[in-house]
Amino acid sequence: MSEIMNDGEMKSLVDALGKIVGPSNVLDRYEGRKKFTGDQSWLTYVHAHYGKPLSVQDAVATPHTTQEVADIVKLANKLRIPITPMGGGSGVQGAADATRGGIMINLREMTKIRHLDKKSLTITVEPGYNVKQFEEDLNKQGLSFTHYPASAEWASVGGCLAARGSGVLSTKYGNIQDHVLSCEVVTPTGDILQMPSVPKHAAGPEMTMLQVGAEGIFGIITACTIKLRNLPKRRNFNAFHFETLAQGIEAGRQIMVTGLRPAVMRLYDKEAALHSLERAVAAGLKGVTKVLMFDGDHPTLTDAEANVAYDICRQNGGVELGCQIGQTWWEKRYVFYHPPYAPYLPQMWCTMDTVADFEHIEATYDKVTHAMKNAIDPKWGLTLKTHFSHWYDWGSMIYPRWGVPKGPDDLDEAVALHNKIIHAATIAAHEAGAVINDHHGVGLRLAPYMKLELGDAGMKFMAGLKKGVDPLNIMCPGKMGLE
Ligand SMILES: Cc1cc2nc3c(=O)[nH]c(=O)nc-3n(C[C@H](O)[C@H](O)[C@H](O)COP(=O)(O)OP(=O)(O)OC[C@H]3O[C@@H](n4cnc5c(N)ncnc54)[C@H](O)[C@@H]3O)c2cc1C
């Protein structure tokens, strides 16, 4: 990772940034790299562990207004240096790592609520608002974001949009792209662009969506208007045991294609049920398990919808396990990301998230599982636990979580082993008719597979867009499989 600035140039950069955001809101390379080490991907951690950090920003600037963000971007264009936006830093693909130096823009201090419309249940909020805090503040007013990524305690609202994420209630409320109505963006040349106020219009393509999932390459989201919901009056939980995964998938398919909308529908394969879910719920699970939750403003309707879905589970061989498992999971849903559940070095870990339609879903599960299990020498003791947790009316997400108790002691060998597993899983998903990811974004990890996903024409289109809006390639260069 080459340094792009000498110390003198860096000092001039720090001074120039200080004139925009105030000197106390700028860190130089030395302090900036200590405080902002990159995101939460295993790749970031392992590189830092071996003293070769992936995130090598020359300065970190913390703006408080959109105008300050725009002025920083203009400065970067003038100096021709890269910019990497940093939200909560909870990404798992290395997207927020400033791999080519330059300026990291820390958005965590942009947290104002600009407008709350209680009639339309919409809110305009700045990108740095922490997701957990946002939800808690809304709950005090009887409202909810309903976007609950498992990383809520670290993630920012803007980061959720930029990475095109999903929350645990996505099956009913949609992924982040279904929550967002509009956004304000500082473009890569430093203009302030206000998108149409609602996404329903016929004034050309929906440009807000160009920013959702762009991971910063098309600009910096400085505010967004998103939908809210009332806190539900009723939550109805249940869980079912299935003899086979196929039965659980078929029950899920029937629930979705007939228009029922569980807020939560999590189908755990045997490994995930016994070695992950069971650790939290301690319910004596025996194998494939599905956890369901229906919620809503109208308790009678919620219960009626739930009962129809539960009948579908029974008709597909599901054995009812009762409401306690779901309730315990709901209360403990964040424990999985803390000790003793969360992995740490020298372990290796990662997830892959893929989506397939119902026609291809079983084959995708089988092929991805087979490919991952056979990707590396059995001596590494790879563990694999898979669940299906974001369902659509045409298919479902498959989420294999893998781990290796201890990887190689050499950085390059460890990364090569990691990449072998990711490669096997991604190719297997693609060959089975699925996509390369569902909600974890691209970052460094999946950048090499963007061409597989989009093809030559798709990459040409993306590169053309990027060159058009960012002629000097300031924003997040090298990300998304682009130059
Ligand atoms: C334990 C754990 C559990 C997780 N569970 C989930 C989950 O359930 N669902 C899910 O979707 N994800 C999950 N993630 C992944 C991650 O939390 C999400 O991708 C999240 O949306 C990232 O938000 P962030 O603010 O931390 O973004 P960052 O990691 O800071 O940044 C992500 C990308 O977006 C860019 N970016 C950040 N803010 C902006 C902005 N305002 N404008 C433009 N670009 C920006 C960054 O440059 C980077 O490319 C999990 C991560 C962890 C560690």
Ligand as a Chemical Component Dictionary entry (heavy atoms), coordinates in Angstrom:
data_LIG
# 
_chem_comp.id                   LIG 
_chem_comp.type                 NON-POLYMER 
_chem_comp.pdbx_formal_charge   0 
_chem_comp.three_letter_code    LIG 
# 
loop_
_chem_comp_atom.comp_id 
_chem_comp_atom.atom_id 
_chem_comp_atom.alt_atom_id 
_chem_comp_atom.type_symbol 
_chem_comp_atom.charge 
_chem_comp_atom.model_Cartn_x 
_chem_comp_atom.model_Cartn_y 
_chem_comp_atom.model_Cartn_z 
_chem_comp_atom.pdbx_ordinal 
LIG C1  C1  C 0 -21.539 -8.235 13.548 1  
LIG C2  C2  C 0 -22.054 -7.660 12.270 2  
LIG C3  C3  C 0 -23.342 -7.940 11.869 3  
LIG C4  C4  C 0 -23.821 -7.398 10.667 4  
LIG N1  N1  N 0 -25.128 -7.631 10.325 5  
LIG C5  C5  C 0 -25.640 -7.026 9.225  6  
LIG C6  C6  C 0 -27.024 -7.185 8.900  7  
LIG O1  O1  O 0 -27.794 -7.816 9.622  8  
LIG N2  N2  N 0 -27.476 -6.586 7.778  9  
LIG C7  C7  C 0 -26.652 -5.844 6.977  10 
LIG O2  O2  O 0 -27.116 -5.307 5.966  11 
LIG N3  N3  N 0 -25.342 -5.699 7.263  12 
LIG C8  C8  C 0 -24.822 -6.238 8.366  13 
LIG N4  N4  N 0 -23.499 -6.071 8.678  14 
LIG C9  C9  C 0 -22.638 -5.302 7.760  15 
LIG C10 C10 C 0 -22.616 -3.786 8.039  16 
LIG O3  O3  O 0 -22.977 -3.501 9.349  17 
LIG C11 C11 C 0 -23.545 -3.075 7.096  18 
LIG O4  O4  O 0 -23.005 -3.163 5.796  19 
LIG C12 C12 C 0 -23.793 -1.599 7.423  20 
LIG O5  O5  O 0 -24.780 -1.120 6.559  21 
LIG C13 C13 C 0 -22.573 -0.737 7.289  22 
LIG O6  O6  O 0 -22.881 0.543  7.830  23 
LIG P1  P1  P 0 -21.698 1.447  8.375  24 
LIG O7  O7  O 0 -22.276 2.755  8.751  25 
LIG O8  O8  O 0 -20.942 0.741  9.424  26 
LIG O9  O9  O 0 -20.860 1.595  7.039  27 
LIG P2  P2  P 0 -19.279 1.593  6.831  28 
LIG O10 O10 O 0 -18.713 0.246  7.136  29 
LIG O11 O11 O 0 -18.688 2.755  7.518  30 
LIG O12 O12 O 0 -19.220 1.855  5.258  31 
LIG C14 C14 C 0 -19.745 0.934  4.334  32 
LIG C15 C15 C 0 -19.541 1.508  2.920  33 
LIG O13 O13 O 0 -20.377 2.627  2.713  34 
LIG C16 C16 C 0 -19.614 3.823  2.466  35 
LIG N5  N5  N 0 -20.317 4.878  3.182  36 
LIG C17 C17 C 0 -20.553 4.979  4.512  37 
LIG N6  N6  N 0 -21.318 6.052  4.763  38 
LIG C18 C18 C 0 -21.564 6.640  3.571  39 
LIG C19 C19 C 0 -22.301 7.795  3.166  40 
LIG N7  N7  N 0 -22.960 8.553  4.038  41 
LIG N8  N8  N 0 -22.334 8.115  1.844  42 
LIG C20 C20 C 0 -21.695 7.354  0.928  43 
LIG N9  N9  N 0 -20.990 6.259  1.257  44 
LIG C21 C21 C 0 -20.929 5.915  2.560  45 
LIG C22 C22 C 0 -18.229 3.508  2.959  46 
LIG O14 O14 O 0 -17.241 4.233  2.257  47 
LIG C23 C23 C 0 -18.145 2.026  2.654  48 
LIG O15 O15 O 0 -17.869 1.871  1.285  49 
LIG C24 C24 C 0 -22.973 -6.603 9.857  50 
LIG C25 C25 C 0 -21.682 -6.326 10.288 51 
LIG C26 C26 C 0 -21.216 -6.840 11.468 52 
LIG C27 C27 C 0 -19.828 -6.512 11.905 53 
# 
loop_
_chem_comp_bond.comp_id 
_chem_comp_bond.atom_id_1 
_chem_comp_bond.atom_id_2 
_chem_comp_bond.value_order 
_chem_comp_bond.pdbx_ordinal 
LIG C1  C2  SING 1  
LIG C2  C3  SING 2  
LIG C2  C26 DOUB 3  
LIG C3  C4  DOUB 4  
LIG C4  N1  SING 5  
LIG C4  C24 SING 6  
LIG N1  C5  DOUB 7  
LIG C5  C6  SING 8  
LIG C5  C8  SING 9  
LIG C6  O1  DOUB 10 
LIG C6  N2  SING 11 
LIG N2  C7  SING 12 
LIG C7  O2  DOUB 13 
LIG C7  N3  SING 14 
LIG N3  C8  DOUB 15 
LIG C8  N4  SING 16 
LIG N4  C9  SING 17 
LIG N4  C24 SING 18 
LIG C9  C10 SING 19 
LIG C10 O3  SING 20 
LIG C10 C11 SING 21 
LIG C11 O4  SING 22 
LIG C11 C12 SING 23 
LIG C12 O5  SING 24 
LIG C12 C13 SING 25 
LIG C13 O6  SING 26 
LIG O6  P1  SING 27 
LIG P1  O7  DOUB 28 
LIG P1  O8  SING 29 
LIG P1  O9  SING 30 
LIG O9  P2  SING 31 
LIG P2  O10 DOUB 32 
LIG P2  O11 SING 33 
LIG P2  O12 SING 34 
LIG O12 C14 SING 35 
LIG C14 C15 SING 36 
LIG C15 O13 SING 37 
LIG C15 C23 SING 38 
LIG O13 C16 SING 39 
LIG C16 N5  SING 40 
LIG C16 C22 SING 41 
LIG N5  C17 SING 42 
LIG N5  C21 SING 43 
LIG C17 N6  DOUB 44 
LIG N6  C18 SING 45 
LIG C18 C19 SING 46 
LIG C18 C21 DOUB 47 
LIG C19 N7  SING 48 
LIG C19 N8  DOUB 49 
LIG N8  C20 SING 50 
LIG C20 N9  DOUB 51 
LIG N9  C21 SING 52 
LIG C22 O14 SING 53 
LIG C22 C23 SING 54 
LIG C23 O15 SING 55 
LIG C24 C25 DOUB 56 
LIG C25 C26 SING 57 
LIG C26 C27 SING 58 
# 
